[in-house]
Amino acid sequence: MDKRLMAILVCPANKTPLHYDEAKQELISLSAGLAYPIRDAIPILLVNEARQLSLEEAETYRKHTQASA
């Protein structure tokens, strides 16, 4: 995902930053607990298309994000 694009994309549910999961091709909103799909290199930033993160997934992403900061 282009770093310039990531700098301007926010979660449509609460306007917080998103985190890119390259392996799953998703944009993650930790504060909303949602994962937005990326299809054919296009982020699908629709709340009704996002999947709910499990508690375990959210915790894993939080730890990874804190370690990267």
C-alpha positions as CSV (number, residue, x, y, z in Angstrom):
1,M,0.0,0.0,0.0
2,D,1.3,3.4,-0.9
3,K,2.6,5.3,2.1
4,R,1.1,8.6,0.9
5,L,-2.3,7.0,0.5
6,M,-2.0,5.5,4.0
7,A,-1.2,8.9,5.4
8,I,-4.6,10.3,4.3
9,L,-6.9,7.2,4.7
10,V,-9.0,7.1,7.9
11,C,-11.6,4.8,9.3
12,P,-15.0,5.9,7.9
13,A,-16.7,4.8,11.2
14,N,-14.7,7.1,13.5
15,K,-12.0,9.0,11.4
16,T,-9.0,7.3,13.2
17,P,-5.9,6.1,11.4
18,L,-5.9,2.7,9.7
19,H,-3.1,0.1,9.8
20,Y,-2.2,-2.0,6.7
21,D,-2.2,-5.8,7.0
22,E,-0.3,-6.9,3.9
23,A,-0.8,-10.6,4.5
24,K,-4.6,-10.4,4.8
25,Q,-4.9,-7.5,2.4
26,E,-7.0,-5.5,4.9
27,L,-6.9,-2.0,6.5
28,I,-7.4,-2.3,10.2
29,S,-9.2,0.1,12.5
30,L,-8.2,-0.8,16.0
31,S,-10.5,1.8,17.6
32,A,-13.5,0.6,15.7
33,G,-12.5,-3.1,15.8
34,L,-13.0,-3.4,12.0
35,A,-11.0,-4.8,9.1
36,Y,-11.7,-3.2,5.7
37,P,-10.9,-5.4,2.7
38,I,-8.6,-4.4,-0.2
39,R,-9.8,-5.8,-3.5
40,D,-7.8,-5.5,-6.7
41,A,-5.6,-2.9,-4.9
42,I,-8.6,-0.8,-4.0
43,P,-9.5,-0.2,-0.3
44,I,-13.2,-0.9,0.3
45,L,-13.9,1.7,3.0
46,L,-17.5,0.9,3.6
47,V,-18.5,-0.1,7.1
48,N,-21.0,-2.7,5.9
49,E,-18.2,-4.4,3.9
50,A,-15.8,-4.5,6.9
51,R,-15.5,-7.5,9.2
52,Q,-15.5,-7.4,12.9
53,L,-12.1,-8.1,14.5
54,S,-12.0,-10.8,17.1
55,L,-10.7,-9.9,20.6
56,E,-7.6,-11.9,19.9
57,E,-6.9,-10.3,16.5
58,A,-7.4,-6.8,18.0
59,E,-4.9,-7.5,20.8
60,T,-2.4,-8.9,18.3
61,Y,-2.7,-5.8,16.1
62,R,-2.4,-3.5,19.2
63,K,0.8,-5.3,20.3
64,H,2.3,-5.1,16.8
65,T,1.4,-1.4,16.5
66,Q,2.9,-0.6,19.8
67,A,6.1,-2.5,19.0
68,S,6.4,-0.6,15.7
69,A,6.0,2.8,17.3
